[in-house]
Amino acid sequence: MSLPVSVCLIARNEERALPGCLDSIAPFVAEVIVVDTGSTDLTRTVAARYGAHTADFTWCDDFAAARNFAMSLASQPYIFVLARYLPAVKRLRGARRSSAAFGTPATRLARAA
């Protein structure tokens, strides 16, 4: 089952954590976009292995700018934004595919324009 959702992840140096995240969301959504804010590891390579669209964003100390850039790449009518460094996402890391985890403040479900 694929929902009409674009998942936008904002990441930097997340090659170790990214597989667990992508394993838990990629099978259920139409599109995954990973916006890399300057990784020096294999974050982009890992994302590509999962079929995620990848894009670079030069970090400018403005999460909103990175989020807006990621959302501009989305093609689905609904957008789900994740950023690993937010406190609630740290709780998600330990969750085992729990649908209840998706109600956290670290997520945003927005209707695309």
N, C-alpha and C positions, 0 to 999 in steps of 0.2 A: 504494500500500500504506500503510495507516494502522495503526500499532501501538497497543495499548491503554496508551498512556503520556501522562501529563500532564507537560509541560515547564514548569517554574516558573523564570522569570527575575526576578532582583532587579536593578533598574536605577535609575540617576539620571543625567540629562543624557546619554543615549545615542542621541540621534536619528541621529547619523551612523553609529554602529557597529551599531545594531539591525537594519537591513535585511539586512546580510550574515549575521548570526546567524540571523535568522528565515528567510531564503532557504534556509539549509542544514538547518534542522530541521523547520520547519512542514509540509512535504509528507509527512513520515514518521510523524508522531504525531497522535493523536486530538485533543489539546488543548494550547494554549499559553496560559500565564498570565503576564502581565507585572505585577509589583508595583513600583510607582513610589515611591521613597523621598524625593521632593521635587524632581523635575525642574523646571527653569525653561525648558526647551526644548520641542521637539515629540515627546518620547519617547512619550507616550500616544497621540498622533495617529498616529505611525508604527506603533505596535503594533496599533492599531485597523484600519489599512489592511490588515494581514496577517490579520485575523480573530481576533487574540488577545484574550482576556478581560483587562481591565485593572482594577487596584485600587490605591488609595492606601494607603501605610503611612507613618506619621510616624516618621522615623528616630530611634532612641533609643540609638545606639551599641551595638546588640546584634544582630549578624548572625543569631544563632539565633532571635531573636524574629521577625525579618523572614522567615526561612526557614520557620519554623513557621506563620506567617500565610499565606504563599504555599501551603504544602502543605495547609492547611485548606480552600483553595479548589478543590483538585484533585478531579476526579470519576473519574479512571481508576484501575485497580488498581495501576499502577506510576507512580512519580514520579521525574522527573529534574530536579535543581535546579542552576541555573547562576547564578553571580555574576561579573560581568565583572572586578571588581578583583582577583580571586584570580590569582596568578602563572600558573597553568596555563591559565587562560582567555585570557591574553595570547598564549600560544602557539596557542590555538585560532583566534584572530582571523586568523592567517596561514594556517591550514590550509584546504585547498580540498576541503571535503566528504569528508574522510578519516574513515572509520569508526574508524580507530586512534585518532583524537583523542578519542574518547568514553571512553577508558579512563583519563583523567587524574584526579588527585585533586580537581580542581575540580568534579567531578560526584558526585552521589549518586543511586543507584538504590535506592529504598526501596519495600517492599511497603506499600501503603496499608492502613490498618486498616479 
